[in-house]
Amino acid sequence: MLEMLKEAFRSIAANKLRTALSMIGIIIGVAAVIAVVSVAEGTSQTIRQNLSAIGSNLIMISPGFIKGGGGRVATALSDLLTKDDAETIAQMCQSVAHVTPIQQGNFAIQHERQNTMSTVLAAYPAIFDMMTLNLATGEYFTNEDEQFRRRVAIIGEEIANTLFPNEDPIGKTIRISDKMTRQNFKVIGVLEKSGNLFFLNPDRSIILPFSSAEQRLFRRSYVSSIVAQARSEQQAATAVSEIDWVLYLKFQDTDKYRIISQDVMLQTVNQTMAILSFMLGSIAGISLLVGGIGIMNIMLVTVTERTREIGVRKAVGANRRHILLQFLLESIILTFVAGMIGVGVGFLFSRGIAIIGSIQTAVTPLVVLIAVSVSVSVGIIFGVFPAMKAAKLNPVEALRYE
């Protein structure tokens, strides 16, 4: 076997240009697979990190719809969930640690001559712990603020920069208004920059005590949604079941409400990204197929060029198995070396995409192993036919070949 390996390397090195050209297809194929899958894996990791960053075991309950039928059109519901539903969930669901009703809407925000549009979110103080919303400065509003309906506000970083470009916002007054109302609130805290989280972007949001905003801004009995938090990751599925039971007792129709948990969202993300990675990897893998065909063509040319050599080997005692293994080994070495080079090129592509596109990429050992294994498999599959052709040559005719 050692002699076969030496002979394989000598044969490959004998024509360096042809060897390099035959390896290009495999190199490009492996590099493409690694680069594409690394982007998909990096995107998946980013989404998982974003979901995990908003707290753990969150469950969101939102209004559903009324089915159509008999000429009726299906209708989305908005005036369905109430604050009382949140209180019932808190009392009846043992696996739920925290729950808050949510009122959400877009309002014009003004401070002196500065103004902007912002999402206003009304919730209980528990929302900060539930969604891991940290303060850059100031303080959170409390249960006492909620109880006495105080006009206090926590604002996002972008809102603070827009309304208070050259001053400290703490203690300042902002005006929140729409066509129906105009109310003043005192800023008591500014959130750290966080980016999009679950159902809102805290950087461009204002969070108010639920009771204060409900009475002064929203003035409606129903709520936009309800957010709950399970006591632990192990109890998340139980919490979803308990919430479903409570809501079904009231509405008697599972279509009227929607329950979405972080766990389900993470599973969906993982499944979607796995499918996407497979599809993109398969498309990139087409170049491996093309590269394999190139390897087979080169090996067929090699067999033709070395016909007399094959005849001499058979004349001195080499059998079909030796000839078959010799040429198959050359094909495998070609694809293995090309695969390893492709891994390096794919890693560079991945880093380049991350830098140029400002996105996260991730090259995992499993992807590298699969890419190299596939490249070697290509060498075996496309090297078998030329090797068999070489092994079947008649030694007499081979010696006569010019």
C-alpha positions in Angstrom: 0.0 0.0 0.0 2.9 2.4 0.8 4.3 1.8 -2.7 0.9 2.5 -4.2 0.7 5.8 -2.3 4.2 6.9 -3.4 3.3 6.0 -7.0 0.0 7.9 -6.7 1.8 11.0 -5.5 4.4 10.7 -8.3 1.7 10.4 -10.9 -0.2 13.4 -9.6 2.9 15.5 -9.4 4.1 14.6 -12.9 1.6 17.0 -14.5 1.1 19.8 -12.0 -1.0 22.1 -14.2 -3.5 19.4 -15.2 -3.7 18.3 -11.6 -4.5 21.8 -10.4 -7.1 22.4 -13.1 -8.8 19.1 -12.2 -9.0 20.1 -8.5 -10.5 23.5 -9.1 -14.1 22.2 -9.3 -13.8 20.3 -6.1 -12.1 23.3 -4.3 -14.9 25.7 -5.5 -17.6 23.1 -4.5 -16.3 22.6 -1.0 -15.6 26.3 -0.4 -19.2 27.2 -1.6 -20.8 24.6 0.6 -18.9 25.8 3.7 -19.4 29.5 3.0 -23.2 29.1 2.3 -23.9 26.8 5.2 -21.8 29.1 7.5 -24.0 32.0 6.7 -27.2 30.0 7.4 -25.7 28.7 10.7 -24.5 32.2 11.7 -28.0 33.6 11.0 -29.6 30.8 13.0 -27.3 31.5 15.9 -28.0 35.2 15.8 -31.8 34.6 15.9 -31.4 32.2 18.8 -29.3 34.7 20.7 -31.8 37.4 20.1 -34.6 35.2 21.4 -32.6 34.2 24.4 -31.7 37.8 25.1 -35.3 38.8 25.8 -35.5 36.7 28.9 -36.4 33.1 29.2 -39.6 31.0 29.0 -41.7 33.9 27.6 -45.2 33.1 26.4 -47.2 35.6 24.3 -51.0 35.5 24.0 -52.6 37.5 21.2 -56.1 37.7 19.6 -56.9 35.2 16.9 -59.7 35.3 14.4 -63.3 34.2 13.6 -63.6 31.6 10.9 -65.4 32.4 7.7 -68.0 30.1 6.2 -71.5 30.2 4.6 -70.6 33.4 2.7 -69.0 35.1 5.7 -65.5 36.4 5.6 -62.9 35.4 8.3 -62.4 38.3 10.6 -59.3 39.1 12.7 -60.1 39.9 16.3 -58.8 42.9 18.3 -61.3 43.5 21.1 -60.9 40.1 22.7 -58.4 39.9 25.5 -58.7 42.0 28.6 -56.7 42.8 31.7 -59.0 40.4 33.6 -57.7 37.6 31.4 -54.2 38.3 32.6 -55.3 38.3 36.2 -57.1 35.0 35.7 -54.0 33.4 34.2 -51.9 34.7 37.1 -54.3 33.1 39.6 -55.1 29.9 37.8 -51.9 28.8 36.2 -49.5 27.4 38.7 -46.6 27.1 36.3 -46.7 30.8 35.4 -44.3 33.1 37.4 -45.3 36.5 36.0 -47.9 37.9 33.7 -48.7 41.3 32.3 -51.3 42.7 30.0 -49.9 44.8 27.1 -51.3 47.9 25.5 -49.4 49.0 22.5 -49.8 51.8 19.9 -47.9 54.5 17.9 -47.9 58.0 19.2 -46.3 61.4 18.5 -43.7 62.2 21.2 -42.5 65.8 21.9 -40.0 67.6 24.2 -39.8 71.3 23.6 -38.9 71.6 19.9 -37.8 68.0 19.4 -40.4 65.4 18.3 -40.6 61.9 16.8 -43.0 59.0 16.5 -42.6 56.1 18.9 -44.2 52.8 20.0 -45.8 53.3 23.4 -46.0 50.2 25.5 -48.1 49.9 28.7 -47.3 47.1 31.0 -46.8 46.1 34.7 -43.4 46.6 36.2 -42.7 42.9 35.9 -42.1 43.4 32.2 -38.5 44.6 32.8 -37.5 41.4 34.5 -39.5 39.3 32.1 -37.8 40.7 29.0 -34.4 41.5 30.6 -34.6 45.2 29.9 -31.7 46.9 31.6 -31.4 50.6 32.4 -28.6 52.8 31.2 -29.6 55.5 33.6 -32.4 56.4 36.0 -34.8 53.9 37.7 -37.7 51.6 36.8 -41.3 52.5 37.6 -42.7 50.4 40.5 -45.8 48.7 41.7 -46.6 51.8 43.6 -46.4 53.9 40.4 -48.7 51.4 38.8 -51.2 51.5 41.7 -51.3 55.3 41.9 -51.3 55.7 38.1 -48.3 58.0 38.1 -47.3 59.8 34.9 -43.8 58.3 34.6 -42.0 56.9 31.6 -39.1 54.7 30.6 -37.7 55.6 27.2 -35.5 53.8 24.7 -32.0 54.9 23.8 -32.9 56.2 20.3 -35.8 58.2 21.7 -33.5 59.7 24.3 -31.0 60.7 21.6 -33.7 62.2 19.4 -35.6 64.2 22.1 -32.6 65.1 24.4 -29.6 65.4 22.1 -27.6 67.6 24.5 -29.1 67.0 27.9 -29.9 64.4 30.5 -33.5 63.2 30.0 -34.0 62.1 33.6 -36.6 64.3 35.3 -37.6 66.0 32.0 -41.2 66.0 30.7 -42.3 64.5 27.3 -45.7 64.9 25.7 -47.4 61.9 24.2 -50.2 62.6 21.8 -52.5 61.4 19.0 -55.7 62.7 17.4 -57.7 62.0 20.6 -55.5 62.9 23.5 -52.4 64.8 24.7 -50.7 63.8 27.9 -47.4 64.7 29.8 -45.2 62.1 31.4 -41.9 62.5 33.4 -38.9 60.5 32.2 -37.5 58.5 35.1 -35.3 56.0 33.2 -33.5 55.3 29.9 -33.0 51.7 28.6 -29.8 50.3 27.4 -29.5 49.7 23.7 -30.8 46.2 22.8 -32.2 46.0 19.3 -35.3 44.1 18.3 -36.7 41.9 21.0 -39.7 39.5 20.5 -42.6 41.9 19.8 -41.0 45.3 20.0 -37.8 47.4 19.6 -37.1 48.9 23.1 -34.6 51.3 21.6 -37.5 53.1 19.8 -40.2 52.5 22.5 -41.6 54.2 25.5 -42.8 52.0 28.4 -45.5 53.3 30.8 -47.3 52.0 33.8 -50.2 50.0 32.5 -52.9 51.7 34.7 -51.7 55.2 33.8 -51.5 54.6 30.0 -54.8 52.7 30.0 -56.7 55.5 31.5 -55.0 58.5 29.8 -53.9 57.2 26.3 -55.5 54.0 25.2 -59.0 54.4 26.8 -60.2 50.9 25.9 -61.2 47.9 27.8 -59.4 45.3 25.7 -55.6 44.8 25.5 -53.3 44.3 22.6 -51.8 41.1 24.0 -50.7 39.3 27.2 -47.2 38.2 28.0 -46.5 35.5 30.6 -43.4 33.9 31.9 -43.1 30.2 33.0 -41.4 29.5 36.3 -38.7 27.4 34.6 -37.7 26.0 31.2 -39.0 22.6 32.3 -42.4 24.1 33.1 -42.8 26.1 29.9 -44.8 23.5 28.1 -47.0 23.0 31.2 -47.5 26.7 31.4 -48.7 26.9 27.8 -51.1 24.0 28.5 -52.5 25.8 31.6 -53.0 29.1 29.7 -54.7 27.3 26.8 -57.1 25.6 29.3 -57.9 28.9 31.0 -58.6 30.7 27.7 -60.6 27.8 26.2 -62.9 27.8 29.2 -63.7 31.4 28.4 -63.8 31.5 24.6 -64.7 27.9 23.7 -62.7 28.3 20.5 -59.0 27.9 20.0 -59.0 30.0 16.9 -60.0 33.1 18.9 -56.6 33.3 20.6 -53.0 32.5 19.8 -50.3 31.3 22.2 -46.7 31.6 21.1 -43.8 30.5 23.3 -40.1 31.0 23.0 -39.6 27.3 23.0 -41.8 26.8 19.9 -40.2 29.8 18.2 -36.7 28.4 18.8 -37.8 25.0 17.4 -39.3 26.6 14.4 -36.1 28.7 13.8 -34.0 25.5 14.1 -36.2 23.5 11.7 -36.4 26.4 9.2 -32.6 27.0 9.2 -31.8 23.3 9.0 -34.0 23.1 5.9 -32.4 26.3 4.5 -28.9 25.0 5.2 -29.7 21.7 3.4 -31.2 23.5 0.4 -28.4 26.0 0.0 -25.7 23.4 0.7 -27.3 21.1 -2.0 -27.3 23.9 -4.5 -23.6 24.7 -3.7 -22.9 21.0 -3.9 -23.7 21.0 -7.6 -20.3 22.4 -8.2 -18.9 19.3 -6.5 -20.7 17.2 -9.0 -19.2 19.2 -11.8 -15.8 18.9 -10.2 -16.3 15.1 -9.9 -17.0 14.9 -13.6 -13.8 16.8 -14.3 -11.9 14.4 -12.1 -13.3 11.4 -14.0 -12.3 13.0 -17.4 -8.8 13.6 -16.2 -8.5 10.1 -14.9 -9.7 8.7 -18.2 -7.1 10.7 -20.0 -4.5 9.5 -17.5 -5.5 5.8 -18.2 -5.1 6.4 -21.9 -1.7 8.0 -21.5 -0.5 5.2 -19.2 -1.8 2.3 -21.2 1.7 0.9 -21.9 2.7 1.4 -18.3 -0.4 -0.7 -17.3 0.6 -3.4 -19.8 4.1 -3.5 -18.3 2.7 -3.8 -14.8 0.4 -6.6 -15.7 3.2 -8.4 -17.6 5.4 -8.4 -14.4 2.6 -9.8 -12.2 0.2 -7.0 -11.2 -3.4 -8.2 -11.2 -6.6 -6.3 -11.8 -7.0 -5.5 -8.1 -3.6 -3.7 -7.9 -4.4 -1.6 -11.0 -7.9 -0.8 -9.8 -6.6 0.3 -6.4 -3.7 2.3 -7.9 -6.0 4.5 -10.1 -8.7 4.7 -7.4 -6.2 5.9 -4.9 -5.0 8.6 -7.2 -8.6 9.9 -7.6 -9.2 9.9 -3.8 -5.9 11.7 -3.1 -6.9 14.4 -5.7 -10.3 15.0 -4.2 -9.0 14.8 -0.6 -6.3 17.4 -1.2 -8.8 19.6 -3.1 -11.3 19.2 -0.3 -8.8 20.4 2.3 -7.8 23.4 0.2 -11.6 24.0 -0.3 -12.0 24.1 3.5 -9.4 26.8 3.8 -10.9 28.8 0.9 -14.4 28.3 2.4 -13.3 29.6 5.7 -11.8 32.7 4.1 -15.0 33.3 2.1 -17.0 32.9 5.3 -14.9 35.5 7.1 -15.0 37.8 4.1 -18.8 37.6 4.0 -19.0 38.4 7.7 -16.8 41.4 7.4 -18.3 42.9 4.2 -21.9 42.0 5.0 -21.7 42.8 8.7 -23.4 39.5 9.5 -22.5 36.6 11.8 -21.2 33.4 10.2 -20.2 30.2 11.8 -18.1 27.4 10.3 -18.8 24.3 12.4 -16.7 21.1 12.5 -19.6 19.1 11.3 -19.9 21.1 8.1 -16.2 20.8 7.5 -16.3 17.0 8.1 -19.3 16.6 5.7 -17.7 18.7 3.0 -14.5 16.8 3.1 -16.3 13.4 3.3 -18.4 14.4 0.3 -15.3 15.4 -1.7 -13.6 12.1 -1.0 -16.8 10.3 -1.9 -16.8 12.1 -5.2 -13.3 10.9 -5.8 -14.4 7.3 -5.1 -17.6 7.5 -7.2 -16.0 9.3 -10.2 -12.7 7.4 -9.9 -14.2 3.9 -10.1 -15.0 3.9 -13.8 -11.5 5.0 -15.0 -9.9 2.6 -12.5 -12.1 -0.3 -13.7 -11.2 0.6 -17.3 -7.5 0.5 -16.5 -7.9 -2.8 -14.6 -9.7 -4.5 -17.5 -7.0 -3.6 -20.1 -5.6 -6.6 -21.9 -1.8 -6.7 -21.1 -0.8 -7.7 -24.7 -2.9 -5.0 -26.3 -1.7 -2.5 -23.7 2.0 -3.3 -24.5 1.3 -2.7 -28.2 -0.4 0.7 -27.6 1.4 3.7 -29.0 
